[in-house]
Amino acid sequence: MGLIEDAKRVATEFEYPPDEVNRGVRAFIRQMDEGLQENGKSLHQIPTYVTAVPNGTEKGVYLAVDLGGTNFRVCSITLNGDTTFSLTQSKVAIPRELMLAKTSQELFSFLAKQIESFLKTHHNDHFEEHHERRKAGEAMTEAHFFQLGFTFSFPVHQIGLNRGHLIRWTKGFDIKDTIGKDVCALLQSEIDALHLPVKVAALVNDTVGTLMARSYTSPGKTGTLLGAIFGTGTNGAYVEKLEKVTKLKKEKESGDYDASTGNMIINSEWGSFDNELSVLPNTEYDKALDKESNNVGVHLFEKRVSGMFLGEVLRRVILGMVKDGKTQLFKDESSGTNDMHSTTTIADDSPLYKQWGVDTSFLSVAHEDQSAGFRITRQALSRELGIDAASAEDAEAVKILVEAIGKRSARLSAVAIGAVIISTGNLTLTAGDAVDDKDQQVLEEEVVDIGVDGSLVEYYPGFEDYIREALREIEGIGAKGEKRIRIGIAKDGSGVGAALIALVAARKEGL
């Protein structure tokens, strides 16, 4: 068997046919419902206490802060009321010693001081007026305060719009004193200590922010149904009917929320879909990746979809073929069999031999390569993986493997999107009601709007096309339903989205 045939044989292991897509959708819907009924299920289905999405007419100036890793970002967002906004921001690195501080106060005091510095620089008039009022002993109302959305990208148990207890630190942070405490209250305490005109109005998950940002900026009359991240990780937040979120009634610490809309945004945490592997594809490469990961047995959907893992899947596939004595990948009998007139060599320190050595950006390059003799892929193999003088056939084989892995990721992504659309009943109208027969244009009021963010969906070649192909194959969507689905990029969920959630919180308080 030739090399190309070998590559195609391995690629078939990543095929995800229509019947498997539909099995996945049915299982996803079932796990969505289970997660809405009680905690501790594969899909966490976390109530966010946000009960409305914006429509683009909102106005005002709001603050947002983002603690998502080793940097802290402070933003002020001016909403213009016409789906547009302007943003001013600053960013500062978190000192290493504060990531490992003995007390919560040390970290949160530092964060509050960054907010103070930002206000002095960008909103000094408001800052000075506030201090003059305070000195004069004037009574102050909530209207005198900036409403702030706090994007906190660590596991929390959220029990209200601006209340959430830290479950555990990740990303290099380890402040034991903070575990179990309300992170919004910790930040507010340090803001108050500096007498800043700021109220922490909302605790924000960046995926929920993506949904809000898209709903504000999207064209047309319909609100956005789903905000989804397909990047380093993957997750989705969507608008659910409040009556289906039955576990809220069982929550002892459940916070207040506005029930008048009949909706609540749910943070699905869908990276953990089907951790029991009842329907997810599970190749030998998936099994090995999971076994050697630092969180074995969890986030199994994410490990098959997100950009953090696709490069590692490819590395394991290529390495398996290189080690297989029966396949000819990167093995030349002589320079005469290689169109480069040289024998292929793999450097001893090649990233191919190191866990996480292949970045997903390599897949994008190879997938898109239409150059003669796959010259671009061969250059990338040399530059990024230390594989020199790869033949055109080698590069073609790699491209076949890349396409199979990338396509599976997109088709799995469609399972999540399709399940949310079907479960929420957003395609219940007949296609005849939704499509203008004259030119087959979808009527604006029947569009199902999806906001997406992340490197895969934004930069990976053909990713949305593969998603749409799979959506057409899903029972209950089909070709006519897929035409009604509008997918648009939603940028800066942790900034603009957080500000919009602060706006929702302020409206709840009647501000």
N, C-alpha and C positions, 0 to 999 in steps of 0.2 A: 504494500500500500504506500502511495506517495505522501509527501509531506502535507500537501493541501488536503488530501482526503483524510489524513490523520487529524488535521486541525478541524475539519468539518465534523468529524466523528466526536471530538471532544466538545465542540460547540453545541451539538445536539443535546448535551447534558444540561444546557442552560435554556433550552426551549421552554416556553411557558404558554401552552396552547389555549385556545378559547375556553374549552371545558374546564381547565384548571383556573383560569381567570374567574369564571363564574362560580366555581366552588369557593374560591377565595372571597369573592364579594359576599356570598351567603354567610360564610363564617365571620366575616368582618362585621356585618350587620348584626349577627347574633351576639358577638362580643361587645358591640356598641351598646346594645340593649342591656346586657348583663352589667356593664360598667355604670350605666345610669341608675341601676337598681341598688347596687351595693358596692362598697369599697373592696379593694383587694383583688380585683379581677385583672386579666391581662391588659385590657384597655382601661386605664384609670378613669377616663371620662370625668375630669375635674371641673366642678362648677366654678366659674370665675366671678360670679355675682355681677357681671356686666350683662345688662338685659336689653341693650339697644345698640345698633350700629349707626354711624353717622351717614348723612345723605349728601354732604358736600356744601351745605349752606351754612354750616356752623362758623362762627367768628370768635375771635378773642386771642389773647396771649396766654400761653400755658408753658409750664416748665416740665422737663423730663430729665431723669438721670438714669444711667445704665451701668450697673455693676455686672458685667458679664464674663469677667475673666481677670486678666492682669491690668486692665485699664479701667478708669472711671470716666464716664462722659457726662457732661452737663449741657443741656440744650434749652433754648427758648424757641418756641414755635408760634408764629403768628398765622392764624387761620384766617383767610381772606373772605370766606363765605361763598366762593365760586369754584370750589374743588381745588384751589391752589393754596399754597402756603409758602412762607419763608422761614428759614431755619438759621439760627446762630448757635455755635457750639464751641466747647473747649474739651480737651481730653488730657488726662494726666495718668501716668503709670502709678500703680499701687506699690509702695515700697515693700520689698520682700518681708521685712520684719513685721509689717502690719498684717500680712497674710497669715502670719503665725503668732499673732499677738496673744497675750495672756487674757485680755478682757475685750468684750465687744466694744466698750467705750472707746478704746484706742482707735479701732478702725472707723467706727461711725462718726467720731469726732473729726477725723481726717476728711471724711466725705462731706460733712456739713461745712467745713472750712473751704472746701472747693466750691460749694454752692455759694457761700458768702463772697468769695473772690469773683465768681462769675457775675453775681448781681452787681457788685461794685463796678465791674468793667462794662457790663452791657445794659444794666438797668439801674444806674446810679441815682437818677432822680427819684424813682420809686423807693429805692433803698433809703435815701436820705429823708424823704418825706415820712416814711414809716418811723424812723428813729426820732424825728422831731415830734411826731404825734405821741410817741411813747414817753418822751421826756416831758411833754406838756400834760401827760396824764389823760389824754383824750381817749374816749371809748373807741374801740376798733371792732369792726364786724368782719365776717368772712370775706366780704367783698374787697377788703383792703389787702388780702393775701393772695399770692400766686398759688394756684392749684398745681400740684406736682404729681406726675406719674412716675413710679419707681419700678424700672425694669430690673428684676433680680433673678438672674439666670442660674439659680441653684434650687435643689428640691425643697419645696415648702408645702406645708399643709395649709391651704388657704381657707379661711373661715369667714371672710367678708371682703368687701371691695378693697379695703385698705388694712386688712389684717391677715397675717400669715406667719406660721411658726416654722422656723428652719428645721428641716429633717436631718440634713447632713451637708457638709461642705464638699465641694469637688474642685477641680482645676487648680490644685496646689494650695488652697486655703485650708487652714486647720485651727480654728479658734473655738475650743471646746465650750467656752462660756456662752456662746451664741446658740448652741443646739437647744431646740425647744422654745426659743424666745421669738416674740413677734418682731420681725425685722423692720416693719414700718414704724412701730413704736420706738424702736431703738434709734432710727434715723430722726424721727420727729423730736425726740428728747434732746438730741444734740443740736438740731436746728433751733429749738426753743432756747437752749443755753446761750446761743449767739444772738437771740432776739431777732431772727430773720422773718420777713413777711412771707412765709412759705408754709403751706399745709400739705402734708403727704396724703393725697386724696385717693390714690389707687396703687395697688400692687399689680405689676404687669408681667405677663409671660410674653416673650418676644413673638411667639406664633399668634397669640391673640392680638398683639399689636399689628402684625401683618394683615390680619383680617380688617382691623379698624382703618389702617392706612389705605388699604385698597378700597374700602367702602366710601371713604371720603373723596378719593381722587378718581374713582372709576366713572366712566361716561355712562349716561343713560339714567333710567328711572328706577331700576331695581337695586336693592341693597345687595351687598356681597354675602354669599352663603358661607364660603369657606376660605380660610387663609391657610396656606400650606407652605412648609419649608422643605425644599429638596436641595440640600447643600452638603456641608460637612456632616450634618445630622438630618433627620426628617421628623416632622410632626405636623399635626393639623389641628386647627380650632374652627368651630363652626357654630351656626345659630341653630339651637335646638328648641323644640316646644317645651315650655316649662313643665307642663303636666307629665312629660315623660321622665323628668329628673326626679324620680320618686325617692332617691336616697337622701335628698335634701331634708325631707320630713323626719328622717331617722337621725340626722346629725344633731348631736347634743349642743355643739358649739356653733351651729349654723347662724351666720350673720344676717343682717337685714338686706333686703333687695327689693327693687321695684317690680312688683308682679303685674303691673298694669299692661306691660307690653305682651305678656304671654310667652315670652322667649327668654332664653339665657344662653350666653356663649359658653360652650364647653371646650376645654382644652383636653383633647383626646389622649395625648401622649401615645400616639399610635406606633412609635418605634418598638413598643413591646407587643404589638399584635401577634397573636398565635405563638407565644413562647413555648407552648406545648407541642408545636410542630404538627398540628393536625392537618394543615393544608399547605403550608409553605414548602416550596421546593427545597431540597436538602441534599446537595451534591457532596462528594467527599471533600471538596475544597471548602464548602461552607462549614462542614463539621470540623475540619482542622483549624480554620480561622477562629471559630468560636472557642474551641478547646484551648487555644493559646492566647485568647483575649483576657483582659483583666476583669471581665464581668461575664463569666461563663453562664450560658443558659438564659440570658436576658437580652432584651433589645434585638431579638432575632430578625424581626422585619427590617429594622434599621441596618443590620449587618448585611442585608441583601440589596438594599436600596441606596444608601447614602454614600456621598463622595468620600467619606473617611475610609470606607471599606472596599470600594470597587477596585482600587489599585492593588490592594492586598490580595483580593480574589484572583486578579489577573496574574500577579507574581507567582502565586501558588500553582496556577494552571501552567504557566510557562515553565516553571522549575520542574514540575512533574513531567512535562514532555522532554525537557533537557535530560533528566535523569533516566528516562525510559530508553533503554537500549534499542528499542524497535523503531523509534521515531527519529527523523533526521533534522529536527529543529536545531539550527546553529551548529550543524555537524557537516563538514565538507570532506569528502573522500580525498579531494585534491583541489588545488586552486583552479583547475580546469573546469570543475563542476560549479564554480561560483562566478556569477557575472561580474563580480568585482575583481576577478583574477587574483584572488587572495583567499586564504582560509579564514573562516570566522573565528574570532577569539573572544572569550568572556573573561574579563579581568578578575583576578582572585578576590579583589575587594568590591566586586560588582554589587550594587544595591539589590540585585536579583537574589542574593544569598542572605539578605537581611530583612527581618520582619518589618513591615511598613516601608520597605525600600522603594516601592513604586507609587508615585503620586498619581491621583486620578487625572491630573492634567495631561499625563501621557496618553491616557485613553482617548481624550478629546482630540489630541493631535493625530493619532493613528486612525481613529474613526473617520475623521474628515479628509484624510489624505487621498487626493486624486492625482498626485504627481506621477510622472513617468517612472516606472520601476519602483514605485513607493519610496522615492528618494527621501521625502520628508520624514517618514517613519524610520528609515535606516539612519538618518542623521540623529533622530531622537534616541534611538537605541544606543548609539555610540555616545552621545552627549550625556544622557541621563542614566543609562544602565551599564555603561562600560562594555557594551557588546559591539566590537569593531568588525567591519567588513561583512556585515550581514548581507545575505543575498536577497534579491528581489522576492524569491520564493519564501524565504524566512519572513520578510516583512509582510507579505500577503497573508501568511499563516497567522501572524500576530494580529493583523487587522481583522481576520475572521473571528478570532477569539475575543477581541475587544468588542466587536459589534454584538456578539452574542451576550456578553456580560452587561453591556450598556442597555441593550434592548430589554433584557429581563428586568433590570432595575426600573425602567420606564413602565413596563407592563404591570409590575407589582405596584407602582405608584398609582396607576389607573384603578387598581382594586380599591385602594383607600378613597380616592376621589369618587369613584362610581358608587361605592357603598354609602357614602355620606349623602350623595345626591338622591339615591333611591330611598334610603331610610327616612330622609326628611320630607319626602313627597314632593320635591320640587319639579318633577316631570310628570305630574298627574294629568295635566291637560293633554288632549290629543295633539298629535303633530299638526293636524289640520287647523287647530286653533292657534298654533304658534307660528306658522309659516305663511308668509304672503305668497300665494300661488303664482302671482304674476312674475316675480323674479326670484322666487325661492329664498327671499330674504327673511330672516327671523325677525318677528315683531319685537320691538325694544322691550315692551313690558313682560315678555316671556323669556327673556334672557336669564340664564343661570350664571351668575358672575362668580368667578373663582380668582382669588388673589394668590400669587405664588412669589416666592423669593428663594434665593440660593443659587450656588454656582452651577449645579447640574441643570436646573430648568432654564437658567439664563444663558449658559455658555456651552453646554454639552450638545454637540451636533445632533439634530433630529430628535431630541428628547421629548419635546411636546408632540411631535408627529407620532412617535411611538405610543405616547399616552393616548392620543386621540384614536389611533388604530384600535387599541384595546377597548376604549370606551364604546366604540361602535359594535364591538363583539359582546357587550354585556347585555344580558336579558333585562329589559326594562329601560334601556337607553337606546341602543340601536343607532342606525345611521341618522335618522331624523332627530333623535334626542341629542346626539353629539353635536349637531349643528347649533343647538340652543345654548351650548356651554361656551361661555366666553372666558378665556384664561388670560390674565394680564399680570404683569410684573407689579409687585407692591414693594416699594423700597422703604427701608428704615422703620420697621415695625417697632424697634426699641426706642425710637425717638418720636417721630410723628404719631405712631400708634399709641405710645404711652401718653402723649399729650391729649389725644382724643379720648382715652379712657379717663384721664383726669377731668376732661370736660363733662363726660357722662356722669362722673361722680359729683361734680359741682351742680349739675342740673338736678340730681337726686336730692341734693341739699337745698334746692330752690335758689341757687345763685345764678 
